[in-house]
């Protein structure tokens, strides 16, 4: 039995761009160039929220597999983040996405 699997390449990039549009443009370029995966590391530096950035990349592309190269779970306590989100109110991050 011969198993044939094509060799695939991915991109690891930081989301420290000046805008989310630049990050989405980078993802579209990666898709256009034939890359199969687009990964963003999660850090607490000056960057957009990783799940938000990945959601925008997923919406803007059709063939890329998306994921986080690293998720900093220790910095995101679920209870604390949930309380922050409730206090901020619905749509508190919508202005960053431009919806």
C-alpha positions, 0 to 999 in steps of 0.5 A: 500500500502506497500512501501519497501525501503532499508536502505542505508549508505554513507561515508563522507570523506575529500580529504586531501590525499597525492594523488588522487589515495588514494582518488579513492582507498577509494571510491572503498573500500566504493563501495566494502563494499556496501556503496551507497553514497560518499560525499566530503566537499568543503573547502579551506584547503590543498585539491584537488578541490572538483569537480575534486575529485568527477569526478575522483570518478565517473569515478572509481566507478559504483554504488556510488552516489557522491556529496559534503557535503558542497560547499563553493560557496562564495569562488568561484566567477564564473567570477573570476574563469573563468578568472583564468581558461582562463589565465591558459590555457587548460589542466592546471589541467590535470597533477594532474589527470594524463590524 
